[in-house]
Amino acid sequence: MRNAPRRKTSSIKGYLIFFCTVATTVTIALMLFMPVYERTEGNRWILAITMLLIIVALSAIGTGADLLRRKIMIDRPVQEILSATEKIAAGDFSTRLTTIHSYEKYDDYDLIKENLNAMAAELEKSETLHVDFVSNISHELKTPLAIIQNYVGLLQRETDAEKRSKYTQTIVDATKRLTNLIHNVLKLNKLENQGLRYEYERVRLHDSLAESVLGFEDLLEKKSIELVCDLDEVEITSVPSCLEIVWNNLLSNAIKFTNAGGRVAITLKKQGVNAVVTVSDTGCGISPEAGARIFDKFYQGDTSHSQEGNGLGLALVKKVIDVLGGEISVKSELGKGSAFTVVLKELER
């Protein structure tokens, strides 16, 4: 919408220039005509020939001026734009165009250049993400596959029952990691390229969170982690299956990065018409550098736990929250733990 006033100003300016050019040409023609009329005493043939010459001369001058104007103001920017579109079409997304006028005085060509720059920047970003994604997923696939291959070889040569059981469990763990990776990639692909096509319904968030917590009961007991729940009764319009993805990933991370004997807390509060869920822990915390990239695909700030995940969980959480129309933020301090806060907005559907 902000471009509309500039286009309007540009159009008015063009009309004014055209009007002034015509008015000036007619005025000059009349000024030249009057002296000739007085000297020739109204001889119509001389007047006709003189006026013809005056009109031809003024037309030639005007045409030359217009050609020069078009070359500078139209042909040059058009060629720049054509050249840029050819480069972008060929895959050079670093191409950028320079606008001629200041922002307040943009003409249509400046607007086209600005839009092309924005498009090229988005394409460059998408290309970078695509390359990184392919590189990362290749690495993530290669690791469990290499583990499976190596341990299958060991299993074939091993006769000791205890070692064979250990190797088998390692293979099972690697296949689970591989399955989880593929599952998360498919979820992300569906969210990014197809969007959510689920039916929204009234969800009792306290029940939804409680059900997710029950799924981690054994892991909490195994690590002797204290669980603190402060859940108000809150209902909101949302998609239960999508919320399950959010709760499971946040709880899984909280438990994973909390040492034995630590604490994980979950709170659910009503804030106006919105719901606020916070999942906090007393784990290792996140550095400011890692916090800035925590929702990026495949990013893992703490590599000591890289065997327990693939760096897609929080990226998936962020995408789900965005699609649901909510917000997610994180506060963390190294050595003291992290707190993820999710704001779910009440939607009218």
C-alpha positions in Angstrom: 0.0 0.0 0.0 2.9 2.4 0.7 3.8 2.4 -3.0 0.4 3.8 -4.2 1.1 7.5 -3.3 4.4 7.4 -5.2 2.9 5.9 -8.3 0.2 8.6 -8.2 2.7 11.4 -7.8 4.8 10.0 -10.7 1.7 9.9 -13.0 0.7 13.5 -12.1 4.2 14.7 -12.7 4.2 13.0 -16.2 0.9 14.7 -17.1 2.2 18.1 -16.0 5.4 17.8 -18.1 3.3 16.8 -21.1 0.9 19.7 -20.6 3.7 22.2 -20.1 5.5 20.9 -23.3 2.4 21.4 -25.5 1.6 24.8 -23.9 5.2 26.0 -24.5 5.2 24.8 -28.1 2.0 26.6 -28.9 3.2 29.8 -27.2 6.5 29.8 -29.1 4.7 29.1 -32.4 2.3 32.1 -31.8 5.2 34.4 -30.8 7.1 33.5 -34.0 3.9 33.8 -36.1 3.0 37.4 -35.1 6.2 39.1 -36.4 5.8 37.2 -39.7 2.2 38.2 -40.0 3.0 41.9 -39.5 5.9 41.9 -42.1 4.0 40.0 -44.8 0.8 42.0 -44.3 -1.3 38.8 -44.1 0.0 37.1 -47.3 -1.5 33.7 -46.7 1.0 31.7 -48.7 3.9 33.2 -47.0 2.2 32.7 -43.7 1.4 29.1 -44.5 4.9 28.3 -45.5 6.4 30.1 -42.5 4.1 28.4 -40.1 4.9 25.0 -41.7 8.6 25.7 -41.2 8.0 26.8 -37.6 5.9 23.7 -36.9 8.5 21.4 -38.5 11.4 23.0 -36.6 9.5 22.9 -33.3 8.5 19.3 -33.9 12.1 18.3 -34.7 13.3 20.0 -31.6 10.6 18.4 -29.5 11.2 15.0 -31.1 14.9 15.2 -30.4 14.3 16.3 -26.8 11.8 13.4 -26.3 14.2 10.9 -27.8 16.9 12.1 -25.4 14.4 11.9 -22.5 13.3 8.4 -23.4 16.9 7.3 -23.7 17.7 8.6 -20.3 14.5 8.0 -18.4 13.0 5.0 -20.1 15.4 3.0 -22.3 18.3 3.0 -19.7 16.2 1.7 -16.7 14.4 -0.7 -19.0 17.7 -2.2 -20.2 18.9 -2.4 -16.6 15.8 -4.2 -15.5 16.0 -6.6 -18.5 19.6 -7.4 -17.8 18.8 -8.0 -14.1 15.9 -10.4 -14.9 18.1 -12.4 -17.3 20.7 -12.8 -14.6 18.1 -13.8 -12.0 16.5 -16.3 -14.5 20.0 -17.8 -15.0 20.3 -18.3 -11.3 22.4 -15.3 -10.2 20.3 -14.2 -7.2 23.0 -11.8 -6.0 21.9 -9.3 -8.6 20.8 -5.9 -7.3 19.5 -2.8 -9.0 20.1 0.8 -7.9 17.2 3.2 -7.7 17.6 6.6 -9.3 15.4 8.8 -7.1 15.0 9.1 -3.4 12.3 7.0 -1.7 9.8 9.9 -1.6 10.3 10.5 -5.3 10.2 7.0 -6.7 8.9 6.5 -10.2 7.5 3.2 -11.6 10.9 2.0 -12.6 12.3 2.6 -9.1 9.4 0.6 -7.8 10.1 -2.3 -10.2 13.8 -2.2 -9.2 12.9 -2.3 -5.5 10.5 -5.2 -6.1 13.1 -7.1 -8.1 15.7 -6.5 -5.4 13.3 -7.9 -2.8 12.5 -10.9 -5.0 16.2 -11.6 -5.7 16.9 -11.4 -2.0 14.2 -13.9 -1.2 15.4 -16.3 -3.9 19.0 -16.0 -2.7 17.8 -16.8 0.9 15.7 -19.8 -0.4 18.7 -21.1 -2.4 21.0 -20.8 0.6 18.4 -22.6 2.8 18.0 -25.3 0.1 21.7 -25.9 -0.2 22.1 -26.0 3.6 19.1 -28.3 3.9 20.5 -30.8 1.4 23.9 -30.7 3.0 22.5 -31.2 6.5 20.1 -33.9 5.7 22.8 -35.8 3.8 24.9 -35.7 6.9 22.1 -36.6 9.2 21.2 -39.6 7.0 24.8 -40.7 6.6 25.5 -41.0 10.3 22.8 -43.6 11.3 23.3 -45.5 8.1 27.0 -45.8 8.8 26.2 -47.0 12.3 23.8 -49.6 11.0 26.3 -50.8 8.4 29.2 -51.1 10.8 27.2 -52.9 13.5 25.6 -55.3 11.1 29.1 -56.3 10.0 30.1 -56.7 13.7 26.9 -58.7 14.4 27.6 -61.1 11.5 31.1 -62.0 13.0 30.2 -61.9 16.7 29.3 -65.1 18.5 29.1 -63.8 22.0 25.4 -63.5 22.9 25.8 -60.4 25.2 27.8 -58.5 22.6 25.3 -59.5 19.9 22.5 -58.1 22.0 24.4 -54.9 22.5 25.0 -54.5 18.8 21.4 -55.2 18.0 20.2 -52.5 20.4 22.6 -50.0 18.8 21.2 -50.8 15.4 17.6 -50.4 16.7 18.5 -47.0 18.2 20.1 -45.9 14.9 17.0 -47.0 12.9 14.8 -45.1 15.4 16.8 -42.0 14.9 16.6 -42.4 11.1 12.8 -43.0 11.3 12.4 -39.9 13.5 14.5 -37.8 11.1 12.4 -38.8 8.1 9.2 -38.3 10.1 10.2 -34.8 11.0 11.3 -33.9 7.5 8.0 -35.0 6.1 6.1 -33.0 8.7 8.2 -29.9 7.9 7.6 -30.4 4.2 3.9 -30.7 4.7 3.7 -27.5 6.8 5.9 -25.5 4.5 4.6 -26.6 1.1 1.0 -27.7 1.8 0.0 -25.9 5.0 -2.3 -27.2 7.6 -5.5 -28.7 6.4 -6.9 -29.8 9.8 -10.2 -29.0 11.4 -9.9 -26.6 14.3 -11.8 -27.4 17.5 -12.1 -26.5 21.1 -9.1 -27.9 23.0 -8.7 -28.3 26.8 -5.1 -27.3 27.0 -4.6 -28.6 30.5 -5.7 -32.1 29.4 -3.6 -31.9 26.3 -0.5 -31.0 28.3 -1.2 -33.7 30.9 -1.5 -36.4 28.3 1.9 -35.4 26.8 3.5 -35.4 30.2 2.4 -38.9 30.8 4.3 -40.1 27.8 7.6 -38.9 29.5 6.9 -40.4 32.9 9.4 -43.3 32.5 12.1 -41.0 31.3 11.5 -38.5 34.1 11.8 -41.3 36.7 14.9 -42.8 35.0 16.7 -39.4 35.3 15.2 -38.6 38.7 14.0 -35.3 37.4 11.4 -33.4 39.5 8.4 -32.4 37.5 6.4 -29.3 38.6 3.0 -28.6 36.9 0.9 -25.5 37.4 -1.9 -25.9 34.9 -5.0 -23.7 34.9 -8.1 -24.9 33.2 -7.9 -23.2 29.8 -9.8 -23.9 26.5 -8.8 -22.5 23.2 -9.6 -23.1 19.5 -6.7 -25.0 17.9 -5.6 -28.4 16.4 -4.9 -31.1 19.0 -2.5 -33.1 16.9 -0.4 -30.0 16.1 -0.3 -29.0 19.8 0.9 -32.5 20.6 3.9 -31.9 18.3 4.8 -28.7 20.2 4.4 -30.2 23.7 6.3 -33.4 22.9 9.3 -31.5 21.4 9.5 -28.9 24.2 9.2 -31.6 26.9 11.7 -33.9 25.2 14.3 -31.1 24.9 13.7 -30.0 28.5 14.3 -33.5 29.8 17.2 -34.2 27.4 19.2 -31.1 28.5 18.5 -31.5 32.2 20.9 -33.5 34.3 19.8 -36.2 36.7 18.2 -34.7 39.8 17.2 -31.5 38.0 13.8 -30.0 37.6 11.3 -29.4 34.7 8.4 -27.1 35.2 5.3 -26.6 33.1 2.8 -23.7 33.6 -0.4 -22.9 31.8 -2.1 -19.5 32.3 -4.9 -17.5 30.7 -3.8 -14.1 29.4 -6.9 -12.2 28.2 -8.3 -14.4 25.4 -5.0 -16.0 24.8 -3.2 -19.0 26.5 0.4 -18.9 27.7 2.4 -22.1 28.2 5.9 -22.1 29.6 8.2 -25.1 29.7 11.3 -24.5 31.8 14.2 -26.6 33.0 17.3 -26.4 35.1 19.5 -27.8 32.4 22.7 -26.6 30.7 21.1 -23.5 29.2 21.7 -21.8 25.8 24.3 -19.3 24.8 23.2 -16.0 23.1 24.8 -17.2 19.9 22.9 -20.5 19.9 19.7 -18.8 21.1 19.7 -16.7 17.9 19.6 -19.8 15.8 17.8 -22.2 18.0 14.8 -22.5 15.7 16.9 -23.1 12.5 16.6 -26.4 10.8 19.3 -29.0 11.9 20.9 -26.5 14.3 22.1 -28.1 17.5 23.8 -25.7 20.0 24.8 -28.5 22.4 26.6 -31.1 20.2 27.1 -33.4 23.3 23.4 -34.4 22.8 23.6 -34.7 19.0 23.0 -38.4 19.1 19.7 -37.9 20.8 18.2 -35.7 18.1 18.5 -34.2 14.6 18.1 -30.5 15.1 14.6 -30.5 13.5 12.4 -30.5 16.6 12.4 -26.8 17.5 12.3 -25.8 13.8 9.1 -28.0 13.6 7.7 -26.4 16.7 8.3 -22.9 15.4 6.6 -23.7 12.1 3.6 -25.2 13.8 3.2 -22.2 16.1 3.5 -19.8 13.2 0.8 -21.7 11.2 -1.5 -21.8 14.3 -1.1 -18.0 14.6 0.8 -18.1 17.9 4.2 -17.0 19.2 7.2 -18.7 20.8 10.2 -17.2 22.6 13.0 -18.5 24.7 14.9 -17.1 27.7 18.0 -18.9 28.8 21.2 -18.6 30.7 24.2 -20.9 30.4 24.4 -23.3 33.4 21.1 -22.3 34.8 18.5 -23.6 32.3 16.0 -22.4 29.7 12.4 -21.4 29.5 10.3 -21.7 26.3 7.1 -19.6 26.3 4.3 -20.3 23.8 1.4 -17.9 23.3 -1.6 -19.4 21.6 -4.0 -16.8 20.3 -7.8 -17.4 20.4 -9.0 -17.6 16.8 -12.4 -17.0 15.3 -13.2 -19.8 12.9 
